[in-house]
Amino acid sequence: MVVELPETAPPLIRTMQRLKGYTATQANKLLARSGTFWQPESYDHVVRPGELERIINYVLENPVKAGLVDEWGQWPHTYLAP
C-alpha cells in the first residue's frame, strides 16, 4: 500500500498502528478467528523524492508476479487514485 499523508497527520508509526489494528480486527472477524494477524514488523518508510512512481509500479505488479492475474488492472483489490 502506498499512501500520501497530509503534513498534519500523526507520525507514521501512529498511523500504521491504527491502520494495522483496525484491519486486523476486521480480517479476524471475516475469517472467524482471533489472535495476531500482522507480523510484528513491516516495511514502513517515507518515500524519497523521485522514488514514488517506481514504488507504486512495484506494488501494482505484485499480483502479476504472484501469478494471480495477467495484468495489474485485473486484480479486483487494486485501487489507484489520481
Biopython code that builds the backbone (N, CA, C, O; Angstrom):
import numpy as np
from Bio.PDB.StructureBuilder import StructureBuilder

atoms = [
    (1, "MET", "N", (0.847, -1.157, 0.000)),
    (1, "MET", "CA", (0.000, 0.000, 0.000)),
    (1, "MET", "C", (0.900, 1.229, 0.000)),
    (1, "MET", "O", (1.893, 1.294, 0.723)),
    (2, "VAL", "N", (0.534, 2.183, -0.813)),
    (2, "VAL", "CA", (1.248, 3.456, -0.862)),
    (2, "VAL", "C", (0.218, 4.537, -0.587)),
    (2, "VAL", "O", (-0.799, 4.620, -1.276)),
    (3, "VAL", "N", (0.475, 5.360, 0.411)),
    (3, "VAL", "CA", (-0.427, 6.459, 0.737)),
    (3, "VAL", "C", (0.375, 7.733, 0.934)),
    (3, "VAL", "O", (1.552, 7.701, 1.293)),
    (4, "GLU", "N", (-0.279, 8.837, 0.696)),
    (4, "GLU", "CA", (0.317, 10.142, 0.970)),
    (4, "GLU", "C", (-0.427, 10.732, 2.163)),
    (4, "GLU", "O", (-1.641, 10.929, 2.121)),
    (5, "LEU", "N", (0.315, 11.008, 3.215)),
    (5, "LEU", "CA", (-0.280, 11.570, 4.420)),
    (5, "LEU", "C", (-0.124, 13.087, 4.427)),
    (5, "LEU", "O", (0.914, 13.606, 4.019)),
    (6, "PRO", "N", (-1.140, 13.791, 4.885)),
    (6, "PRO", "CA", (-1.007, 15.243, 4.977)),
    (6, "PRO", "C", (0.002, 15.620, 6.066)),
    (6, "PRO", "O", (0.277, 14.836, 6.975)),
    (7, "GLU", "N", (0.530, 16.797, 5.959)),
    (7, "GLU", "CA", (1.524, 17.265, 6.943)),
    (7, "GLU", "C", (0.960, 17.276, 8.355)),
    (7, "GLU", "O", (1.713, 17.174, 9.323)),
    (8, "THR", "N", (-0.356, 17.399, 8.483)),
    (8, "THR", "CA", (-0.993, 17.461, 9.798)),
    (8, "THR", "C", (-1.289, 16.083, 10.382)),
    (8, "THR", "O", (-1.818, 15.981, 11.488)),
    (9, "ALA", "N", (-0.952, 15.022, 9.645)),
    (9, "ALA", "CA", (-1.227, 13.658, 10.106)),
    (9, "ALA", "C", (-0.338, 13.319, 11.306)),
    (9, "ALA", "O", (0.742, 13.886, 11.469)),
    (10, "PRO", "N", (-0.806, 12.390, 12.142)),
    (10, "PRO", "CA", (0.051, 11.924, 13.235)),
    (10, "PRO", "C", (1.322, 11.292, 12.661)),
    (10, "PRO", "O", (1.395, 11.041, 11.459)),
    (11, "PRO", "N", (2.307, 11.037, 13.495)),
    (11, "PRO", "CA", (3.535, 10.395, 12.995)),
    (11, "PRO", "C", (3.214, 9.071, 12.293)),
    (11, "PRO", "O", (2.219, 8.420, 12.610)),
    (12, "LEU", "N", (4.048, 8.686, 11.353)),
    (12, "LEU", "CA", (3.818, 7.481, 10.556)),
    (12, "LEU", "C", (3.594, 6.253, 11.436)),
    (12, "LEU", "O", (2.708, 5.447, 11.155)),
    (13, "ILE", "N", (4.371, 6.106, 12.476)),
    (13, "ILE", "CA", (4.233, 4.918, 13.330)),
    (13, "ILE", "C", (2.841, 4.853, 13.963)),
    (13, "ILE", "O", (2.264, 3.771, 14.066)),
    (14, "ARG", "N", (2.306, 5.980, 14.380)),
    (14, "ARG", "CA", (0.961, 6.014, 14.981)),
    (14, "ARG", "C", (-0.097, 5.686, 13.930)),
    (14, "ARG", "O", (-1.038, 4.941, 14.205)),
    (15, "THR", "N", (0.054, 6.234, 12.741)),
    (15, "THR", "CA", (-0.882, 5.958, 11.656)),
    (15, "THR", "C", (-0.881, 4.469, 11.327)),
    (15, "THR", "O", (-1.947, 3.880, 11.147)),
    (16, "MET", "N", (0.286, 3.857, 11.245)),
    (16, "MET", "CA", (0.381, 2.427, 10.937)),
    (16, "MET", "C", (-0.207, 1.572, 12.058)),
    (16, "MET", "O", (-0.850, 0.559, 11.784)),
    (17, "GLN", "N", (0.002, 1.961, 13.305)),
    (17, "GLN", "CA", (-0.580, 1.216, 14.426)),
    (17, "GLN", "C", (-2.100, 1.200, 14.327)),
    (17, "GLN", "O", (-2.730, 0.158, 14.509)),
    (18, "ARG", "N", (-2.679, 2.347, 14.041)),
    (18, "ARG", "CA", (-4.137, 2.423, 13.933)),
    (18, "ARG", "C", (-4.645, 1.634, 12.730)),
    (18, "ARG", "O", (-5.644, 0.922, 12.833)),
    (19, "LEU", "N", (-3.972, 1.754, 11.604)),
    (19, "LEU", "CA", (-4.379, 1.042, 10.399)),
    (19, "LEU", "C", (-4.275, -0.471, 10.599)),
    (19, "LEU", "O", (-5.198, -1.210, 10.257)),
    (20, "LYS", "N", (-3.162, -0.925, 11.147)),
    (20, "LYS", "CA", (-2.968, -2.360, 11.351)),
    (20, "LYS", "C", (-3.929, -2.898, 12.407)),
    (20, "LYS", "O", (-4.420, -4.020, 12.277)),
    (21, "GLY", "N", (-4.203, -2.121, 13.443)),
    (21, "GLY", "CA", (-5.155, -2.558, 14.461)),
    (21, "GLY", "C", (-6.552, -2.728, 13.890)),
    (21, "GLY", "O", (-7.218, -3.731, 14.143)),
    (22, "TYR", "N", (-6.988, -1.750, 13.126)),
    (22, "TYR", "CA", (-8.328, -1.801, 12.533)),
    (22, "TYR", "C", (-8.446, -2.955, 11.543)),
    (22, "TYR", "O", (-9.398, -3.734, 11.597)),
    (23, "THR", "N", (-7.463, -3.063, 10.628)),
    (23, "THR", "CA", (-7.553, -4.104, 9.611)),
    (23, "THR", "C", (-7.423, -5.502, 10.217)),
    (23, "THR", "O", (-8.050, -6.442, 9.728)),
    (24, "ALA", "N", (-6.626, -5.653, 11.261)),
    (24, "ALA", "CA", (-6.507, -6.956, 11.926)),
    (24, "ALA", "C", (-7.837, -7.362, 12.544)),
    (24, "ALA", "O", (-8.249, -8.517, 12.431)),
    (25, "THR", "N", (-8.511, -6.420, 13.199)),
    (25, "THR", "CA", (-9.813, -6.714, 13.802)),
    (25, "THR", "C", (-10.823, -7.119, 12.736)),
    (25, "THR", "O", (-11.540, -8.104, 12.910)),
    (26, "GLN", "N", (-10.887, -6.382, 11.649)),
    (26, "GLN", "CA", (-11.835, -6.676, 10.579)),
    (26, "GLN", "C", (-11.516, -8.013, 9.907)),
    (26, "GLN", "O", (-12.426, -8.797, 9.635)),
    (27, "ALA", "N", (-10.242, -8.280, 9.637)),
    (27, "ALA", "CA", (-9.861, -9.536, 8.990)),
    (27, "ALA", "C", (-10.169, -10.719, 9.902)),
    (27, "ALA", "O", (-10.662, -11.745, 9.433)),
    (28, "ASN", "N", (-9.888, -10.593, 11.193)),
    (28, "ASN", "CA", (-10.183, -11.689, 12.119)),
    (28, "ASN", "C", (-11.680, -11.957, 12.206)),
    (28, "ASN", "O", (-12.094, -13.112, 12.300)),
    (29, "LYS", "N", (-12.496, -10.912, 12.175)),
    (29, "LYS", "CA", (-13.955, -11.102, 12.156)),
    (29, "LYS", "C", (-14.369, -11.845, 10.891)),
    (29, "LYS", "O", (-15.140, -12.803, 10.952)),
    (30, "LEU", "N", (-13.861, -11.405, 9.758)),
    (30, "LEU", "CA", (-14.200, -12.014, 8.478)),
    (30, "LEU", "C", (-13.776, -13.481, 8.424)),
    (30, "LEU", "O", (-14.478, -14.314, 7.851)),
    (31, "LEU", "N", (-12.632, -13.789, 9.019)),
    (31, "LEU", "CA", (-12.099, -15.146, 8.996)),
    (31, "LEU", "C", (-12.557, -15.994, 10.179)),
    (31, "LEU", "O", (-12.182, -17.160, 10.306)),
    (32, "ALA", "N", (-13.380, -15.386, 11.047)),
    (32, "ALA", "CA", (-13.880, -16.075, 12.247)),
    (32, "ALA", "C", (-12.741, -16.637, 13.084)),
    (32, "ALA", "O", (-12.745, -17.807, 13.468)),
    (33, "ARG", "N", (-11.773, -15.785, 13.356)),
    (33, "ARG", "CA", (-10.637, -16.193, 14.173)),
    (33, "ARG", "C", (-10.236, -15.060, 15.100)),
    (33, "ARG", "O", (-10.825, -13.980, 15.061)),
    (34, "SER", "N", (-9.246, -15.303, 15.922)),
    (34, "SER", "CA", (-8.732, -14.266, 16.807)),
    (34, "SER", "C", (-7.222, -14.422, 16.901)),
    (34, "SER", "O", (-6.650, -15.400, 16.419)),
    (35, "GLY", "N", (-6.606, -13.466, 17.513)),
    (35, "GLY", "CA", (-5.156, -13.531, 17.697)),
    (35, "GLY", "C", (-4.413, -12.633, 16.736)),
    (35, "GLY", "O", (-5.001, -11.819, 16.025)),
    (36, "THR", "N", (-3.118, -12.803, 16.734)),
    (36, "THR", "CA", (-2.232, -11.971, 15.929)),
    (36, "THR", "C", (-2.544, -12.142, 14.447)),
    (36, "THR", "O", (-2.703, -13.260, 13.957)),
    (37, "PHE", "N", (-2.627, -11.037, 13.753)),
    (37, "PHE", "CA", (-2.884, -11.077, 12.321)),
    (37, "PHE", "C", (-1.655, -10.621, 11.541)),
    (37, "PHE", "O", (-1.228, -11.296, 10.604)),
    (38, "TRP", "N", (-1.088, -9.482, 11.923)),
    (38, "TRP", "CA", (0.068, -8.918, 11.231)),
    (38, "TRP", "C", (1.363, -9.393, 11.864)),
    (38, "TRP", "O", (1.408, -9.682, 13.060)),
    (39, "GLN", "N", (2.411, -9.473, 11.065)),
    (39, "GLN", "CA", (3.744, -9.724, 11.600)),
    (39, "GLN", "C", (4.151, -8.502, 12.420)),
    (39, "GLN", "O", (3.681, -7.396, 12.155)),
    (40, "PRO", "N", (5.029, -8.693, 13.422)),
    (40, "PRO", "CA", (5.408, -7.575, 14.278)),
    (40, "PRO", "C", (6.062, -6.409, 13.525)),
    (40, "PRO", "O", (5.868, -5.250, 13.890)),
    (41, "GLU", "N", (6.807, -6.702, 12.513)),
    (41, "GLU", "CA", (7.490, -5.650, 11.759)),
    (41, "GLU", "C", (6.883, -5.523, 10.370)),
    (41, "GLU", "O", (6.342, -6.484, 9.823)),
    (42, "SER", "N", (6.981, -4.342, 9.818)),
    (42, "SER", "CA", (6.571, -4.130, 8.437)),
    (42, "SER", "C", (7.561, -3.165, 7.803)),
    (42, "SER", "O", (8.406, -2.589, 8.488)),
    (43, "TYR", "N", (7.454, -3.000, 6.532)),
    (43, "TYR", "CA", (8.374, -2.136, 5.805)),
    (43, "TYR", "C", (7.696, -0.790, 5.599)),
    (43, "TYR", "O", (7.159, -0.511, 4.527)),
    (44, "ASP", "N", (7.726, 0.036, 6.630)),
    (44, "ASP", "CA", (7.108, 1.359, 6.594)),
    (44, "ASP", "C", (8.226, 2.392, 6.466)),
    (44, "ASP", "O", (9.185, 2.382, 7.237)),
    (45, "HIS", "N", (8.092, 3.265, 5.501)),
    (45, "HIS", "CA", (9.088, 4.331, 5.410)),
    (45, "HIS", "C", (8.559, 5.481, 4.570)),
    (45, "HIS", "O", (7.582, 5.350, 3.833)),
    (46, "VAL", "N", (9.224, 6.583, 4.706)),
    (46, "VAL", "CA", (8.899, 7.765, 3.919)),
    (46, "VAL", "C", (9.577, 7.605, 2.564)),
    (46, "VAL", "O", (10.745, 7.223, 2.489)),
    (47, "VAL", "N", (8.846, 7.897, 1.503)),
    (47, "VAL", "CA", (9.373, 7.761, 0.141)),
    (47, "VAL", "C", (10.232, 8.973, -0.179)),
    (47, "VAL", "O", (9.834, 10.119, 0.028)),
    (48, "ARG", "N", (11.409, 8.686, -0.683)),
    (48, "ARG", "CA", (12.325, 9.768, -1.067)),
    (48, "ARG", "C", (11.873, 10.387, -2.391)),
    (48, "ARG", "O", (11.202, 9.731, -3.187)),
    (49, "PRO", "N", (12.235, 11.632, -2.622)),
    (49, "PRO", "CA", (11.884, 12.265, -3.897)),
    (49, "PRO", "C", (12.401, 11.437, -5.078)),
    (49, "PRO", "O", (13.535, 10.958, -5.068)),
    (50, "GLY", "N", (11.553, 11.282, -6.087)),
    (50, "GLY", "CA", (11.927, 10.548, -7.282)),
    (50, "GLY", "C", (11.654, 9.053, -7.215)),
    (50, "GLY", "O", (11.819, 8.368, -8.225)),
    (51, "GLU", "N", (11.242, 8.518, -6.068)),
    (51, "GLU", "CA", (11.001, 7.078, -5.925)),
    (51, "GLU", "C", (9.534, 6.684, -6.043)),
    (51, "GLU", "O", (9.234, 5.503, -6.214)),
    (52, "LEU", "N", (8.627, 7.628, -5.958)),
    (52, "LEU", "CA", (7.212, 7.313, -5.843)),
    (52, "LEU", "C", (6.690, 6.460, -7.000)),
    (52, "LEU", "O", (6.022, 5.454, -6.761)),
    (53, "GLU", "N", (6.973, 6.833, -8.225)),
    (53, "GLU", "CA", (6.448, 6.084, -9.375)),
    (53, "GLU", "C", (6.959, 4.644, -9.375)),
    (53, "GLU", "O", (6.191, 3.719, -9.641)),
    (54, "ARG", "N", (8.237, 4.444, -9.082)),
    (54, "ARG", "CA", (8.812, 3.098, -9.046)),
    (54, "ARG", "C", (8.132, 2.246, -7.973)),
    (54, "ARG", "O", (7.838, 1.074, -8.207)),
    (55, "ILE", "N", (7.886, 2.821, -6.816)),
    (55, "ILE", "CA", (7.270, 2.078, -5.714)),
    (55, "ILE", "C", (5.817, 1.739, -6.029)),
    (55, "ILE", "O", (5.371, 0.625, -5.753)),
    (56, "ILE", "N", (5.081, 2.672, -6.595)),
    (56, "ILE", "CA", (3.693, 2.400, -6.980)),
    (56, "ILE", "C", (3.639, 1.272, -8.003)),
    (56, "ILE", "O", (2.809, 0.370, -7.883)),
    (57, "ASN", "N", (4.509, 1.310, -9.000)),
    (57, "ASN", "CA", (4.544, 0.244, -10.007)),
    (57, "ASN", "C", (4.875, -1.101, -9.372)),
    (57, "ASN", "O", (4.298, -2.122, -9.747)),
    (58, "TYR", "N", (5.791, -1.111, -8.422)),
    (58, "TYR", "CA", (6.148, -2.350, -7.718)),
    (58, "TYR", "C", (4.930, -2.937, -7.009)),
    (58, "TYR", "O", (4.671, -4.137, -7.106)),
    (59, "VAL", "N", (4.187, -2.098, -6.299)),
    (59, "VAL", "CA", (3.002, -2.559, -5.565)),
    (59, "VAL", "C", (1.930, -3.048, -6.536)),
    (59, "VAL", "O", (1.322, -4.095, -6.310)),
    (60, "LEU", "N", (1.697, -2.307, -7.604)),
    (60, "LEU", "CA", (0.681, -2.697, -8.579)),
    (60, "LEU", "C", (1.008, -4.027, -9.263)),
    (60, "LEU", "O", (0.099, -4.782, -9.608)),
    (61, "GLU", "N", (2.275, -4.314, -9.460)),
    (61, "GLU", "CA", (2.683, -5.523, -10.165)),
    (61, "GLU", "C", (2.735, -6.764, -9.268)),
    (61, "GLU", "O", (2.915, -7.870, -9.778)),
    (62, "ASN", "N", (2.584, -6.613, -7.950)),
    (62, "ASN", "CA", (2.654, -7.778, -7.055)),
    (62, "ASN", "C", (1.683, -8.896, -7.420)),
    (62, "ASN", "O", (2.111, -10.050, -7.455)),
    (63, "PRO", "N", (0.405, -8.633, -7.694)),
    (63, "PRO", "CA", (-0.496, -9.739, -8.075)),
    (63, "PRO", "C", (-0.087, -10.420, -9.380)),
    (63, "PRO", "O", (-0.332, -11.613, -9.560)),
    (64, "VAL", "N", (0.532, -9.670, -10.287)),
    (64, "VAL", "CA", (1.009, -10.248, -11.546)),
    (64, "VAL", "C", (2.184, -11.181, -11.254)),
    (64, "VAL", "O", (2.223, -12.310, -11.742)),
    (65, "LYS", "N", (3.134, -10.707, -10.460)),
    (65, "LYS", "CA", (4.303, -11.524, -10.113)),
    (65, "LYS", "C", (3.901, -12.786, -9.364)),
    (65, "LYS", "O", (4.567, -13.814, -9.484)),
    (66, "ALA", "N", (2.822, -12.722, -8.593)),
    (66, "ALA", "CA", (2.342, -13.890, -7.843)),
    (66, "ALA", "C", (1.539, -14.844, -8.736)),
    (66, "ALA", "O", (1.140, -15.919, -8.288)),
    (67, "GLY", "N", (1.302, -14.461, -9.986)),
    (67, "GLY", "CA", (0.560, -15.323, -10.909)),
    (67, "GLY", "C", (-0.944, -15.298, -10.692)),
    (67, "GLY", "O", (-1.652, -16.195, -11.151)),
    (68, "LEU", "N", (-1.436, -14.291, -10.004)),
    (68, "LEU", "CA", (-2.869, -14.209, -9.723)),
    (68, "LEU", "C", (-3.664, -13.595, -10.873)),
    (68, "LEU", "O", (-4.846, -13.891, -11.044)),
    (69, "VAL", "N", (-3.012, -12.742, -11.658)),
    (69, "VAL", "CA", (-3.636, -12.096, -12.826)),
    (69, "VAL", "C", (-2.561, -11.904, -13.893)),
    (69, "VAL", "O", (-1.368, -12.028, -13.616)),
    (70, "ASP", "N", (-2.996, -11.600, -15.109)),
    (70, "ASP", "CA", (-2.042, -11.345, -16.195)),
    (70, "ASP", "C", (-1.601, -9.887, -16.244)),
    (70, "ASP", "O", (-0.477, -9.584, -16.645)),
    (71, "GLU", "N", (-2.493, -8.984, -15.833)),
    (71, "GLU", "CA", (-2.190, -7.548, -15.832)),
    (71, "GLU", "C", (-2.667, -6.957, -14.510)),
    (71, "GLU", "O", (-3.666, -7.412, -13.953)),
    (72, "TRP", "N", (-1.956, -5.939, -14.001)),
    (72, "TRP", "CA", (-2.283, -5.401, -12.677)),
    (72, "TRP", "C", (-3.709, -4.883, -12.592)),
    (72, "TRP", "O", (-4.325, -4.984, -11.531)),
    (73, "GLY", "N", (-4.251, -4.337, -13.662)),
    (73, "GLY", "CA", (-5.605, -3.791, -13.650)),
    (73, "GLY", "C", (-6.690, -4.843, -13.472)),
    (73, "GLY", "O", (-7.839, -4.506, -13.187)),
    (74, "GLN", "N", (-6.338, -6.110, -13.639)),
    (74, "GLN", "CA", (-7.306, -7.199, -13.459)),
    (74, "GLN", "C", (-7.501, -7.562, -11.989)),
    (74, "GLN", "O", (-8.495, -8.198, -11.638)),
    (75, "TRP", "N", (-6.580, -7.173, -11.142)),
    (75, "TRP", "CA", (-6.670, -7.526, -9.717)),
    (75, "TRP", "C", (-7.806, -6.726, -9.093)),
    (75, "TRP", "O", (-7.755, -5.496, -9.094)),
    (76, "PRO", "N", (-8.842, -7.399, -8.555)),
    (76, "PRO", "CA", (-10.029, -6.691, -8.085)),
    (76, "PRO", "C", (-9.805, -5.832, -6.838)),
    (76, "PRO", "O", (-10.662, -5.019, -6.492)),
    (77, "HIS", "N", (-8.679, -5.999, -6.168)),
    (77, "HIS", "CA", (-8.440, -5.240, -4.932)),
    (77, "HIS", "C", (-7.492, -4.062, -5.142)),
    (77, "HIS", "O", (-7.044, -3.440, -4.178)),
    (78, "THR", "N", (-7.192, -3.761, -6.390)),
    (78, "THR", "CA", (-6.327, -2.619, -6.684)),
    (78, "THR", "C", (-7.165, -1.352, -6.742)),
    (78, "THR", "O", (-8.229, -1.308, -7.360)),
    (79, "TYR", "N", (-6.650, -0.325, -6.080)),
    (79, "TYR", "CA", (-7.266, 0.992, -6.179)),
    (79, "TYR", "C", (-6.151, 1.976, -6.457)),
    (79, "TYR", "O", (-5.186, 2.057, -5.697)),
    (80, "LEU", "N", (-6.272, 2.707, -7.513)),
    (80, "LEU", "CA", (-5.272, 3.687, -7.888)),
    (80, "LEU", "C", (-5.961, 5.024, -8.059)),
    (80, "LEU", "O", (-6.735, 5.223, -8.995)),
    (81, "ALA", "N", (-5.673, 5.936, -7.149)),
    (81, "ALA", "CA", (-6.279, 7.266, -7.207)),
    (81, "ALA", "C", (-5.370, 8.197, -7.988)),
    (81, "ALA", "O", (-4.150, 8.041, -7.955)),
    (82, "PRO", "N", (-5.944, 9.155, -8.683)),
    (82, "PRO", "CA", (-5.118, 10.112, -9.424)),
    (82, "PRO", "C", (-4.305, 11.007, -8.495)),
    (82, "PRO", "O", (-3.558, 11.867, -8.963)),
]
sb = StructureBuilder()
sb.init_structure("model")
sb.init_model(0)
sb.init_chain("A")
sb.init_seg("    ")
for serial, (resi, resn, name, xyz) in enumerate(atoms, 1):
    if name == "N":
        sb.init_residue(resn, " ", resi, " ")
    sb.init_atom(name, np.array(xyz, "f"), 0.0, 1.0, " ", f" {name:<3s}", serial, name[0])
structure = sb.get_structure()
